Amino acid sequence: MNEELKQKIRSLRHDYDKLLEAVAMSDVSRELSDTATRIAALPGRVQAIRGAGYAYANYLEHKVDTLNDQWSQVRFQIQRAIRNELANARSEVEPLDELWDELERAIAGGAKTETAKTAGKGMSAMLSAAVGTGSEEETEADSTGGLLSQLKAMSEQTKAAGDLAAAVESAIDASGDGVDDAQAAAIIGQLEGAMARAEKSIEGSKERIQALYGNVPGNVGQTESQLSDIETWLERAKTANFEWNAGEDMYMVVKAEWKKTGNKKEDPDGFLYITSQRLVMEQAEKKGGFMGFGGKRVEELLWESPIGAMEEIDYEKKGLLGGIDLIHIRFGSGGPFGDVTLEVKEGIHARVFASKLQQAASGAIERERGLERSDAEKAFVDAIADLPTTCPVCGATLDQEVTRGMTQLECAYCGAIVRIGATS
């Protein structure tokens, strides 16, 4: 056999190995299994954040229920489609086993061999086994497990491709001058065509199966991202360096830099908390040191404001390609100062965060409440309703505007403090 034919056979064998992997649809089975596992984990994660006291994002429960319902329908369609597509592909791959046997006989000078069916166990046999998995009487869960097990077995079976490679290589090495090159070339041509058709058929099958997933993977990923954010916020809230008010609930926490001086080295870095009552800026960074060595960890409350004291909220994108997200806030009555500029980090868009601040200031976040108000929060709301209109010390009218999150009023005439509800 001439060297060109030998190289063609080696190349065909390599392509056949890859086709075996494609037929096993290991990527399809992996996605089916992974998606099912991820969706099954969502209810527990939602329950965990509620157990940790996160009171907002009440849409999560409904979203998870909807995803479960959608997945129950989609999963069944995908399982059925896999079997149908494999059955359709079987007609394309059945000739391959016979052609490999024929080629090996030609290489061996007419001697009968069974290396393709023995080592590869036959691609058509693999497909037949997978198509035959499951029955109408099986439950959906049983059918899923059976199909995934069969696809996994097919994937494991493709690992025997190395045996086929060795058998083909051995046959090539053993071939002598008695090989009919023209006959071998003709079989190789048939194999190339059959493998190209089989590959195209399998790729088309995968595309059709993938299309059945629809928006489910995207919505699962988005829900996981939302839960991951909340889990991070809860962890940060545990280590906050300020006292929480009675009935106060954390809404979100972002990494932020207070643009206090305009000097990045001097401006404090830390976390900005949005709660049901306040906006809180906490410093949390390492100061001093050189080249990452030395320095001192600084963690302290920098300022706070009643959540309703924010009168104007604007955002700005700056820097190269708009990579710096700035928030501009103007405070009214009860605020710590007139205005403030903050840089929000960790990839959150300034426009999105400005919208969250506006919702918090207006009280719209309460429509997201997924847990009932605590007794302390209810008492706080009742205390606002029962506030006196005159100073209990000097009798002057208390004309200070009450905004969301305020915990006390100060008489402008005598300086007496009137507390709103109890604080911890």
Secondary structure, DSSP 8 states (H G I E B T S, - for coil): --HHHHHHHHHHHHHHHHHHHHHHTHHHHHHHHHHHHHHHHHHHHHHHHHHTT----THHHHHHHHHHHHHHHHHHHHHHHHHHHHHHHHHHHHHHHHHHHHHHHHHTTS----HHHHHS--HHHHHHHHHTS--TTS-HHHHHHHHHHHHHHHHHHGGGHHHHHHHHHHHHHH--TT--HHHHHHHHHHHHHHHHHHHHHHHHHHHHHHHHTTTHHHHHHHHHHHHHHHHHHHHHHHT-SS---TT--EEEEEEEEE-SSS-TTTS-EEEEEEESSEEEEEEEEEES-BTTBS-EEEEEEEEEEEGGGEEEEEEEEESGGG-EEEEEEEE-TT-SSSEEEEEE-TT--HHHHHHHHHHHHHTGGGGG--S---HHHHHHHHHHHT--SB-TTT--B------TT--EEE-TTT--EEE-S---
